[in-house]
Amino acid sequence: MSKLALFGGIPTRQKPFPNWPVFDSSEEQALLDVLHSGRWWSGTQAYHDSPGGLHPSKVAEFESKFAEYHGAKFGLACASGTAALEVALKAAGVGPGDEVIVPPYTFLATASAPLLIGAVPVFCDIDPDTFNIDPARLEAAITTRTKAIIPVHFAGLAADMDRIMAIARKHNLFVLEDAAHAHGAVSSAKHLGTVGDAGVFSFQASKNMTAGEGGIILTNNAEHAEICNSYIWAGRKVGRPWYEHYRLGWNYRLTEFQAAILIAQLSRLREQTTTRMQNGIHLNTLLSQVSGIRTLAVPSSVTVHPFHIYIFRLDSAAFGVERNNFLAALLQEGIPCSGGYSQPLYQNPMFLENKFHSNGQPISASAGWVDFGSYQELCPNAEKACNEAVWIEHRALLGKTEDVEDIAIAIRKIHENRHEFRAVTVSE
Ligand SMILES: Cc1ncc(COP(=O)(O)O)c(C=O)c1O
């Protein structure tokens, strides 16, 4: 039995995993092309003399390429995934006093986007086997004020869209897929982000495609697309004078530099997704043989799972090591990992203290004060996920089969050494 690196032994990993982001001369050239073109933004007004005419917009090119890749009619690029959520919801008519059902195990933006447009997030627990919103609990969360549902395809794994859509249609609710983790993901022969009424993606630095920041909305509805575009462009209307504003919008535009990088990133998406999926499935098989490790269930409808994060649950009692000790040991073995969210969203001070408006007003006139503390009872699976999850960065799946085999070796090594932890508690 070899000694754990945490206790002075030799780490399992002797070489680094692939770095993220991946880039090459195509990003470099694309950035220089935009730089020299003088067209640094996607608007049609030129602030320079361009003898050859205005260069074609990289943002427009990226919007159509990304939409085509996913089989959607319209793509509306914007500043971030958060911005995309706000815009897509507002353009769907969601506003003050409306309720939007969201999972509690997700990044803040899924719930802050409704809040930022005056609506109230209502948390619905997750399925412990997938970490996605549990359709069996959805109907209990619907009230007369419910306007929309935001299922998150967490880590890129498809939420159960068949059941979610059936419930949404029955109650006449708008479904906005949060596909921030799900670039290129496919379930039931459809790309995620195109199954609901609209879908949003993020291009923030950690995501499977990135320009540092950025987002996009996909929709097949021409009217929704037009209103989204207007909100991204300060409430303007295509074809109307520049200084005419029709609705209260934002400046949420993506720059030409970001779009140029994203076009290059998109050209690698298929290959990188295949690599991560092969490695992710292989690692699932290896880890399913280790006692106390519970890999997430991949539904049979899923044909492309991009493994934005490689996640498993650690049953500490069955494995024999507390999670904090496990994470510390795994890191020392050279595996980039964390415990993910330390609490479900509603446990954040912002929710518990109702800190939504600077003047102390409740969320909305109709909803009044919401006791977010009461969700602790309603969402036991999200609470458990925060205590049990182990996240491994997606770059660790971007290499060779031997690389993910090292992850399994490191985990088995911790298991073999489990008795060594009896006397120690590694601080967080
Ligand atoms: C599930 C989810 N939704 C939305 C977002 C928001 O994206 P952005 O960071 O681009 O605003 C993120 C980003 O981390 C996310 O993880």
The ligand as an SDF file (V2000), in Angstrom:
LIG
                    3D

 16 16  0  0  0  0  0  0  0  0999 V2000
  -25.7340   26.9100  -14.1120 C   0  0  0  0  0  0  0  0  0  0  0  0
  -25.2650   28.2940  -14.4450 C   0  0  0  0  0  0  0  0  0  0  0  0
  -26.1530   29.1840  -14.9120 N   0  0  0  0  0  0  0  0  0  0  0  0
  -25.7910   30.4360  -15.2430 C   0  0  0  0  0  0  0  0  0  0  0  0
  -24.4960   30.8580  -15.0880 C   0  0  0  0  0  0  0  0  0  0  0  0
  -24.1650   32.2900  -15.3760 C   0  0  0  0  0  0  0  0  0  0  0  0
  -23.2340   32.4620  -16.3890 O   0  0  0  0  0  0  0  0  0  0  0  0
  -22.2490   33.7230  -16.3920 P   0  0  0  0  0  0  0  0  0  0  0  0
  -21.1790   33.4540  -15.3950 O   0  0  0  0  0  0  0  0  0  0  0  0
  -21.7570   33.7310  -17.8090 O   0  0  0  0  0  0  0  0  0  0  0  0
  -23.0550   34.9210  -16.0630 O   0  0  0  0  0  0  0  0  0  0  0  0
  -23.5290   29.9620  -14.6300 C   0  0  0  0  0  0  0  0  0  0  0  0
  -22.1190   30.3850  -14.4820 C   0  0  0  0  0  0  0  0  0  0  0  0
  -21.3370   29.9060  -13.7210 O   0  0  0  0  0  0  0  0  0  0  0  0
  -23.9170   28.6580  -14.2810 C   0  0  0  0  0  0  0  0  0  0  0  0
  -23.0340   27.7760  -13.7730 O   0  0  0  0  0  0  0  0  0  0  0  0
  1  2  1  0
  2  3  1  0
  2 15  2  0
  3  4  2  0
  4  5  1  0
  5  6  1  0
  5 12  2  0
  6  7  1  0
  7  8  1  0
  8  9  2  0
  8 10  1  0
  8 11  1  0
 12 13  1  0
 12 15  1  0
 13 14  2  0
 15 16  1  0
M  END
$$$$
